[in-house]
């Protein structure tokens, strides 16, 4: 370990900042957020320092650096554009056994400033030991996107409730269970984020009243069409909190690499024409695990409410009084069309879009006359094996045989394949793509030559 990571309590502590430029400004802001008493030493100051000085937020010490400025100081930051001065500050601070940071020179410093994620009182610091600050910043940005803004208020709330929880719940195991519920309570977090303290108190009362030894819950999560970058932030948070993940074949490997590492993974292998686990067995898996107190994520490709049988699965959970919630995902029609350079609507070509499944229940026929109407885009899910039927019925009901069509295989992934042609050739084109694939029919397909931005074959 090159550095010992520590968090310094600087509130009401004297700190010295040497430098009056833009870089020093950034360091001053951090010290002010920590509540430090700041003296800033420089020959010249930016206007912002003058404003802070007039407002009493800092003390300005004009002139050259002097070791006398170190008296009573807990911490020093050297942030001038002169390396000689910075080195002098470090030498004098070290002689006085005072921690000193030198900006952009970690080898000439006794401590370094990490990249910080501030969710006070929760704080996360990231450091590369000064070797790659850009990498630290990029990692911080990734973590910022994944760590909810409400985490700070939630931590403060937990602190306020500690004694109450201790008084009401004697078992350490049950206390842990209570805290897990509180920290995973999405509606409580939302109320905190909205500063709706009446609802916050209502959720807290419900947590105390609800028995701790009871059923778990199921979260239906849409994984998107394949590209892991299209997984929603909330979807990512849910798969990283799950005890059990029940997932389909259409969920990409890249998405599965993001799930909680110690979660139980149950593959149910569903796709068009192939079910290694029956729908009834899937329902029973979710019910059984939820009844055992587990947090179950039912992970589906695309959006679970668009040809994903999400509604059917939730009906079963509702009937059994299992708590559930839904995280929508980017559906295949939206993702595949965008990555193919084919807008689903366009003022000149299509004023509406129809999403159609190639697999309806038996004895359920499609409304072919309305599907063959003009000025719309048709998107057929799981329609590859029904290409001949689609082609025949659309032409039979008046659609032009020259209507542009596109077939998209493994859309949004690096293996994406797009084939275009005319409606009269749809059956033949279907032989050149594999599942999972999508069929797009409409004049908007003509725009692909202009708008194709994603490299495909």
C-alpha positions in Angstrom: 0.0 0.0 0.0 1.6 3.2 -1.2 -0.8 5.5 0.7 -3.0 5.0 3.8 -6.5 6.2 2.8 -7.9 8.4 5.6 -10.6 11.0 6.0 -9.5 14.1 7.8 -11.9 16.1 9.9 -11.0 19.7 9.0 -14.0 21.6 10.3 -12.8 24.6 12.2 -9.2 23.6 11.6 -6.6 26.0 10.3 -5.4 25.1 6.8 -3.0 26.9 4.4 -3.4 27.2 0.7 -0.4 28.6 -1.2 -1.5 29.9 -4.7 -4.1 32.3 -5.9 -4.9 30.9 -9.4 -7.7 28.8 -11.0 -6.2 25.5 -9.7 -6.0 26.9 -6.2 -9.7 27.9 -6.5 -10.6 24.3 -6.9 -8.7 23.3 -3.9 -10.2 26.1 -1.9 -13.7 24.9 -2.7 -12.9 21.5 -1.4 -11.5 22.9 1.8 -14.5 25.1 2.3 -16.9 22.2 1.8 -14.9 20.4 4.6 -15.5 23.4 6.9 -11.8 24.4 7.2 -10.6 27.8 8.3 -8.6 28.8 5.2 -5.7 31.1 4.8 -4.7 31.7 1.1 -1.2 33.0 0.4 -0.3 34.5 -3.0 1.1 37.5 -4.7 -2.0 37.8 -6.9 -5.5 36.4 -6.6 -8.3 35.6 -9.1 -11.5 37.7 -8.7 -13.2 34.7 -7.0 -10.6 34.8 -4.1 -11.3 38.5 -3.6 -15.0 37.8 -3.4 -14.5 35.0 -0.9 -12.2 37.3 1.1 -14.8 40.1 1.2 -17.4 37.5 2.3 -15.2 36.3 5.1 -14.9 32.8 3.7 -11.1 32.9 3.5 -8.2 35.0 4.9 -5.9 36.4 2.2 -2.2 36.7 2.9 -0.6 38.8 0.1 3.1 38.4 -0.7 5.7 35.6 -0.9 5.4 32.4 1.0 6.9 32.4 4.5 7.3 29.5 6.9 5.7 31.8 9.5 2.4 31.1 7.8 2.6 27.4 8.9 2.1 28.2 12.6 -1.0 26.4 14.0 -1.8 24.9 10.6 -3.1 21.3 10.3 -2.8 20.9 6.6 -1.1 22.6 3.6 -1.8 22.6 -0.1 0.8 24.1 -2.5 -1.0 25.1 -5.7 1.2 27.6 -7.5 2.5 27.4 -11.0 6.1 27.7 -9.7 7.6 24.3 -8.9 10.4 25.9 -6.8 7.9 27.6 -4.5 5.8 24.4 -4.3 8.9 22.4 -3.3 9.8 25.0 -0.7 6.3 24.8 0.8 6.6 21.0 1.0 10.1 21.2 2.6 9.0 23.6 5.3 5.7 21.8 6.0 7.6 18.4 6.3 10.1 20.0 8.7 7.1 21.0 10.9 5.5 17.6 10.5 2.5 19.0 8.7 0.8 17.0 5.9 1.3 18.8 2.6 -0.2 18.2 -0.9 1.6 19.6 -4.0 -0.6 19.9 -7.0 0.5 17.8 -10.0 3.6 16.6 -8.1 2.7 13.6 -6.0 6.3 12.6 -5.4 6.9 16.0 -3.7 3.9 15.6 -1.3 3.1 13.8 1.9 -0.5 13.3 0.9 -2.5 13.3 -2.4 -6.0 14.6 -3.2 -8.2 11.8 -4.4 -11.1 12.0 -6.8 -14.1 12.4 -4.5 -17.7 11.2 -4.7 -19.6 13.2 -2.2 -22.8 11.8 -0.8 -22.2 13.2 2.7 -22.1 11.6 5.2 -21.1 8.9 2.7 -17.8 9.7 1.0 -16.0 7.7 -1.6 -12.4 8.5 -2.5 -10.5 7.1 -5.6 -6.8 7.4 -6.1 -4.2 6.0 -8.5 -1.4 7.1 -6.2 -0.8 10.1 -8.5 0.2 7.8 -11.4 -2.9 8.3 -13.5 -5.3 11.1 -12.3 -7.3 10.9 -15.5 -8.0 7.2 -14.9 -9.2 8.1 -11.4 -11.5 10.8 -12.8 -13.0 8.4 -15.4 -13.6 5.8 -12.7 -15.2 8.5 -10.5 -17.5 9.5 -13.3 -18.6 5.9 -13.8 -19.3 5.5 -10.1 -21.1 8.8 -9.9 -23.6 7.5 -12.5 -24.3 4.4 -10.4 -24.5 5.8 -6.9 -27.9 7.4 -6.2 -28.0 11.1 -5.2 -30.3 10.2 -2.3 -27.6 8.1 -0.6 -26.4 11.0 1.7 -29.9 11.8 3.1 -30.5 8.0 3.5 -27.3 7.7 5.5 -28.3 10.6 7.7 -31.7 9.1 8.2 -30.1 5.8 9.2 -28.0 7.6 11.8 -31.2 9.3 13.3 -32.9 5.9 13.5 -30.1 3.8 15.0 -31.2 4.1 18.6 -34.9 3.6 17.7 -34.0 0.4 15.8 -31.9 -0.8 18.7 -34.7 -0.2 21.2 -37.4 -1.9 19.1 -35.5 -4.8 17.6 -33.5 -6.9 20.0 -32.1 -9.5 17.5 -29.0 -8.5 15.7 -30.0 -10.7 12.7 -33.4 -9.0 12.5 -31.8 -5.5 12.8 -29.6 -6.3 9.8 -32.7 -7.4 7.9 -34.4 -4.1 8.8 -31.5 -2.0 7.6 -31.3 -4.0 4.4 -35.0 -3.3 3.8 -34.6 0.4 4.5 -31.6 0.8 2.2 -33.3 -1.0 -0.6 -36.6 0.8 -0.2 -37.1 2.6 -3.5 -40.1 4.5 -2.5 -38.5 5.8 0.7 -35.5 6.9 -1.4 -37.7 8.7 -3.8 -39.5 10.5 -1.0 -36.2 11.6 0.4 -35.1 12.8 -3.0 -38.3 14.8 -3.3 -38.0 16.1 0.3 -41.4 14.7 1.0 -40.8 14.1 4.7 -44.5 13.2 5.4 -44.1 10.2 3.1 -40.7 9.4 4.5 -42.2 9.1 8.0 -45.0 7.0 6.6 -42.5 4.6 4.9 -40.5 4.4 8.2 -43.6 3.6 10.2 -44.5 0.8 7.7 -41.0 -0.7 8.0 -41.3 -0.9 11.8 -44.8 -2.4 11.6 -44.0 -4.9 8.8 -42.9 -8.3 10.1 -39.3 -9.0 9.3 -39.8 -12.7 8.7 -41.9 -12.6 5.6 -41.9 -12.8 1.9 -39.4 -11.2 -0.4 -40.2 -9.4 -3.7 -39.8 -9.6 -7.4 -38.4 -6.9 -9.7 -39.1 -7.2 -13.4 -36.2 -5.6 -15.2 -35.8 -4.8 -18.9 -32.2 -5.4 -20.0 -32.5 -3.6 -23.3 -31.7 -5.1 -26.8 -28.1 -6.1 -26.2 -25.7 -3.2 -25.9 -24.9 -3.0 -22.1 -24.7 0.8 -22.5 -28.4 0.8 -23.1 -29.2 -0.8 -19.7 -30.9 1.8 -17.6 -29.3 3.1 -14.5 -32.1 1.8 -12.3 -31.9 -1.6 -14.1 -28.2 -1.7 -13.2 -28.9 -0.8 -9.6 -31.5 -3.6 -9.3 -29.4 -6.4 -10.8 -26.6 -5.4 -8.4 -28.9 -5.8 -5.4 -30.6 -9.0 -6.4 -30.3 -12.3 -4.4 -31.6 -14.3 -7.3 -31.7 -13.4 -11.0 -33.9 -15.3 -13.4 -32.8 -14.5 -16.9 -33.6 -15.3 -20.6 -31.4 -16.2 -23.5 -31.9 -12.7 -25.0 -30.1 -11.1 -22.1 -26.5 -10.5 -23.4 -23.4 -11.8 -21.7 -22.2 -8.2 -21.3 -25.3 -7.5 -19.2 -24.8 -10.6 -17.2 -21.2 -9.5 -16.3 -22.7 -6.6 -14.5 -24.9 -8.5 -12.0 -24.1 -9.0 -8.4 -21.3 -11.6 -8.2 -22.8 -13.6 -5.4 -26.3 -13.7 -6.7 -27.9 -17.0 -7.6 -28.3 -17.1 -11.4 -31.1 -19.1 -13.0 -31.1 -19.5 -16.7 -34.5 -20.2 -18.2 -33.4 -20.1 -21.9 -36.5 -18.6 -23.5 -36.5 -17.5 -27.1 -38.8 -17.8 -30.1 -39.7 -21.5 -30.7 -37.5 -22.8 -27.8 -38.2 -23.0 -24.1 -35.9 -25.0 -22.0 -38.0 -24.0 -18.9 -41.8 -23.8 -19.1 -43.5 -20.5 -18.3 -45.3 -22.2 -15.3 -41.9 -23.4 -14.0 -40.5 -19.9 -14.3 -43.5 -18.5 -12.3 -43.0 -21.1 -9.6 -39.2 -20.3 -9.4 -40.1 -16.6 -8.7 -42.8 -17.4 -6.2 -40.7 -20.0 -4.3 -37.7 -17.6 -4.0 -39.8 -14.6 -3.0 -41.6 -16.7 -0.4 -38.3 -17.6 1.0 -37.5 -13.9 1.6 -35.3 -13.4 -1.5 -35.0 -10.3 -3.6 -35.7 -11.7 -7.1 -34.9 -9.9 -10.4 -36.7 -11.3 -13.4 -34.3 -10.1 -16.1 -35.7 -9.9 -19.7 -34.3 -8.8 -23.0 -35.7 -5.5 -24.3 -38.7 -4.2 -22.3 -40.7 -6.7 -20.2 -44.0 -5.1 -21.1 -43.5 -5.2 -24.9 -43.9 -8.8 -26.0 -42.0 -10.0 -22.9 -44.9 -11.6 -21.1 -44.2 -9.3 -18.2 -47.9 -8.6 -17.5 -48.6 -12.3 -17.4 -45.9 -13.0 -14.9 -47.0 -10.1 -12.7 -50.6 -11.3 -12.7 -49.3 -14.6 -11.0 -47.3 -12.6 -8.4 -50.3 -10.4 -7.7 -52.6 -13.4 -7.2 -50.1 -14.8 -4.6 -49.7 -11.3 -2.9 -46.0 -11.1 -3.7 -44.6 -7.6 -3.7 -43.3 -6.5 -7.2 -42.1 -3.6 -9.2 -41.1 -2.9 -12.8 -38.0 -1.3 -14.4 -38.7 -0.7 -18.1 -36.0 -1.3 -20.7 -35.3 0.0 -24.2 -37.4 -2.2 -26.4 -35.8 -4.0 -29.5 -37.8 -1.9 -32.0 -36.3 1.4 -30.6 -32.8 0.0 -30.1 -32.5 -1.9 -33.4 -34.0 0.8 -35.5 -31.7 3.5 -34.0 -28.6 1.3 -34.4 -29.6 0.6 -38.0 -30.1 4.2 -39.0 -33.8 3.7 -39.5 -36.1 6.2 -37.7 -39.4 4.5 -36.8 -41.3 7.7 -37.6 -40.7 10.5 -40.1 -42.9 13.4 -41.2 -42.4 12.5 -44.8 -42.8 8.8 -44.6 -44.5 7.5 -41.4 -46.8 9.2 -39.0 -47.3 6.2 -36.8 -45.6 3.0 -35.8 -47.0 -0.5 -35.1 -45.3 -3.0 -33.0 -46.5 -6.5 -33.9 -45.6 -9.9 -32.5 -45.0 -12.8 -34.8 -46.2 -15.2 -32.0 -49.8 -14.6 -30.9 -51.9 -17.2 -29.0 -53.4 -19.9 -31.1 -56.6 -18.9 -33.0 -55.6 -15.2 -32.8 -55.2 -13.7 -36.2 -53.7 -10.3 -37.0 -55.6 -7.4 -38.4 -53.9 -7.5 -41.8 -56.0 -4.7 -43.5 -55.0 -2.2 -40.9 -51.4 -3.4 -41.0 -51.3 -2.8 -44.7 -52.4 0.8 -44.4 -50.2 3.6 -45.8 -47.9 6.1 -43.9 -46.9 3.9 -41.1 -43.9 1.7 -40.0 -44.4 -1.9 -39.0 -42.0 -3.7 -36.7 -42.4 -7.4 -36.3 -40.9 -9.1 -33.2 -40.0 -12.7 -33.5 -41.2 -12.6 -37.1 -38.4 -14.4 -39.0 -40.2 -17.8 -39.1 -43.4 -16.1 -40.2 -41.8 -14.0 -43.0 -43.7 -15.8 -45.8 -47.0 -15.3 -44.0 -46.2 -11.6 -43.4 -45.2 -11.1 -47.0 -48.3 -12.8 -48.4 -50.9 -11.1 -46.2 -49.5 -7.6 -46.5 -49.4 -7.8 -50.3 -52.8 -9.5 -50.3 -54.3 -6.6 -48.4 -52.8 -3.9 -50.6 -49.3 -3.1 -49.6 -46.9 -2.4 -52.5 -44.6 -5.3 -53.4 -41.8 -2.7 -53.6 -42.3 -1.5 -50.0 -38.8 -1.3 -48.3 -38.0 -3.9 -45.6 -35.1 -4.4 -43.3 -34.2 -7.4 -41.2 -32.0 -6.8 -38.1 -30.1 -9.6 -36.5 -28.6 -9.2 -33.0 -29.4 -5.5 -33.0 -27.2 -3.0 -31.1 -24.5 -5.6 -30.5 -21.1 -5.7 -32.3 -22.5 -8.7 -34.2 -25.4 -6.7 -35.6 -26.4 -7.6 -39.1 -28.8 -5.6 -41.3 -30.3 -6.8 -44.6 -32.6 -4.6 -46.7 -34.7 -5.2 -49.7 -38.3 -5.1 -50.9 -41.4 -6.7 -49.5 -41.7 -9.1 -52.4 -38.3 -10.6 -51.3 -39.0 -10.8 -47.6 -39.3 -14.6 -47.4 -35.9 -15.0 -49.2 -34.2 -12.3 -47.1 -35.3 -14.1 -43.9 -33.2 -17.1 -44.9 -30.1 -14.9 -44.5 -30.6 -13.9 -40.8 -30.7 -15.8 -37.6 -32.5 -15.2 -34.4 -32.9 -13.0 -32.5 -34.0 -10.7 -35.4 -36.5 -8.0 -36.1 -38.4 -7.1 -39.3 -39.0 -3.4 -40.1 -41.3 -2.6 -42.9 -41.9 0.9 -44.3 -40.6 3.8 -46.4 -38.4 4.9 -43.4 -36.1 2.0 -44.4 -35.0 4.1 -47.3 -33.2 6.5 -44.9 -30.7 3.9 -43.8 -28.3 4.8 -46.5 -28.1 8.4 -45.1 -28.4 7.7 -41.4 -26.5 4.5 -40.8 -24.0 5.5 -38.1 -23.3 2.2 -36.4 -20.7 -0.1 -38.1 -22.4 -3.4 -39.1 -22.1 -6.0 -41.8 
